[in-house]
Amino acid sequence: MTCATKILGCGSYLPEKILTNEDLAELVDTSDSWIRTRTGITQRHIAKEGELTSDLGFKAAELALIDAELNISQIDAIIVATTTPDNIFPSTATKIQAKLNMKHGFAFDVQAVCSGFVYALTIADKFIKSNSANNILVIGAETLSRILNWQDRNSCVLFGDGAGAVILGRDQTGESDIIDSMLHSDGDFYNILNTDGGPSLNGGMGKITMQGKDVFKNAVSKMSATVKEITEKNQIPLENIKLIVPHQANKRILDAVAERLNLGNDKIVSTVNIHANTSASSIPLALKEALGNNMVSRGDYMIFEALGAGLTWGSMLIKY
Ligand code: UT7
């Protein structure tokens, strides 16, 4: 039996503390004008001391449950996409499971960096379509501020903290909201964006290092290519897509993707100005904003797309 996957609810949470570009200019040799013109970012949220990835993810999950009008007893699994887990192990998903007082089902993390949410949602969709789960809570949660080198102006101005969650549910009769997803990776690009440490490498955690221009070029070409391939494969003309919800890394990347696809900027959700790059959290955070602003209605076609370290990239075609 083939089952359909429905999007039942969405929630998001941002830490209270805001760090503006002016605040950053007091920490490193940068300026509001450089950050705005090169990235479109004006501010980012930063978790306070003691506020963990699991805390942000838990709050987003609670709001998604309210939005979906479900309680935790109706959730069969939790999948968390994160690059900044509370601990190397156990998974942050099991920590959130405990915070939600969920005593049944299973929970695990997915690591695909900024593409993590697309990967996690794809896995959840497959569980549902193969009739292995009814409702799955998918969370993107990050405290990237903990792995930034606050002396490196090339990277520390780009990232922020936050979390978003989507609940997927099974429908035995109706049409699927998730039509298709396409995932890619290419480990030849391992070193253009990574941390300079890890448990196996040097027993440490490491901080983010990045060859910005190479990542930029790959982001523009691969994110536009994955939108094209998924629409062509499913024979949906691009002009029928109401909204693209991309990973939020840099406004110039979003504009370049829009230009390559010949799409108006109004079709591409942009929240990078207020959230900065929140890695696996950026798509559900942007989705929540788009839903709140009625940018998409039931029945509209949407595409989620992302590129992250690995490199990993991919897209998901939705009929909301
Ligand atoms: O989720 C995926 C993760 N990351 C990304 O997608 C990021 C992709 N890359 C980018 O967004 C851009 O490459 C950056 C925003 C990181 C950099 O923009 P750019 O236009 O490629 O600048 P650049 O690296 O070529 O640097 C230009 C100049 C350099 O100075 P010189 O050598 O021309 O004198 C940098 O040292 O800007 C300087 N610079 C800064 N100046 C002020 C670099 N960072 C800063 C800064 N403030 N924060």
Residues whose N, C-alpha, C, O or C-beta is under 5 A from the ligand:
A	BS01	UT7	D29 T30 S31 W34 R38 T39 C114 R153 N154 V157 G212 K213 V215 F216 A219 A249 N250 L307 G308
